[in-house]
Amino acid sequence: MAADGQRTHTFDLEAGARPSAPLVPRDQPSSNKGDPSAANSHSRPPKRNRSCFYKCLCWSRRILSLVGSIVVVAAATLGILYLILCLIDPKDPKYSVNRLSISAFSVDKDLNVNAAFNVTVTATNPNKRIGIYYVDGSEVNVLYAGTRLCSGEFPVFYQGHRNMTVMALMLNGQVKVGSELLNGLQEQQRTGMVPLTFKGVVPVKVKFGALKLWKVTERVTCDLVVNSLSVSNQISIKTSTFMLFDVCSILETAPTLPDFALALKPDDYELPPVDRSWNKEESNQQKD
């Protein structure tokens, strides 16, 4: 009986009941033409080259973070130095030659000049917040027509704020001169107008509060005109011109700065985790 050999399954559409058995037998292949979700589940995702882009993005972030950190630290350092300079308000010290006496000045038959000068120098520190340490390594020379007659050095001492210190320097020397220079010196002594040049190289260290800052080498020049270089005569200074040349700064050690509550260090930045699907896509592209 054909009717008995066929099985039918009925269900009520209005009641919302679903069939208890599939409409297509299990031994027959099913079609997914009408199911778009099934088609999408078996289709291969399009190839995308995101891994290289992501690596470039990561390196760009790291480089920008490093450059930003350097800029922040440099700007903070310059700002601190600017504030320190504004608070210090540095002014150049002043020097003057007040008195000169000749204890020895002679010329032998070989035209060797032996000279000994006693010089009184006044050093003035006009700064109200800066102290000055006069350290070793100074040099003071007395020259006539570019020839050094004698030399000495500054004493080692500390000069406080707005202080005036008078120093007695002893300068000695021996030099061989030419006959032309000696004749010119004798002629100027007869006229009572002998030009001399005092040149000093004075290394100092600046003190601001409890901080001893960097070392500075000052180059001082003072042009004098005296009446004579004779031991028997009283030496009078007719004119005096002081010049302080460009200061040559020598940073021996970086200045010790106070501790700040905020550290000038950028926060650590952690990159987000890599999506696993991107690694799979890269491996699929390599296989292709």
Secondary structure as GFF3:
##gff-version 3
##sequence-region A 1 288
A	DSSP	alpha_helix	2	5	.	.	.	ID=ss1
A	DSSP	alpha_helix	36	42	.	.	.	ID=ss2
A	DSSP	alpha_helix	50	88	.	.	.	ID=ss3
A	DSSP	beta_strand	94	107	.	.	.	ID=ss4
A	DSSP	beta_strand	112	125	.	.	.	ID=ss5
A	DSSP	beta_strand	130	134	.	.	.	ID=ss6
A	DSSP	beta_strand	139	144	.	.	.	ID=ss7
A	DSSP	beta_strand	147	152	.	.	.	ID=ss8
A	DSSP	beta_strand	157	159	.	.	.	ID=ss9
A	DSSP	beta_strand	163	176	.	.	.	ID=ss10
A	DSSP	alpha_helix	179	191	.	.	.	ID=ss11
A	DSSP	beta_strand	194	208	.	.	.	ID=ss12
A	DSSP	beta_strand	211	226	.	.	.	ID=ss13
A	DSSP	beta_strand	237	244	.	.	.	ID=ss14
A	DSSP	beta_strand	248	250	.	.	.	ID=ss15
A	DSSP	alpha_helix	276	287	.	.	.	ID=ss16
###
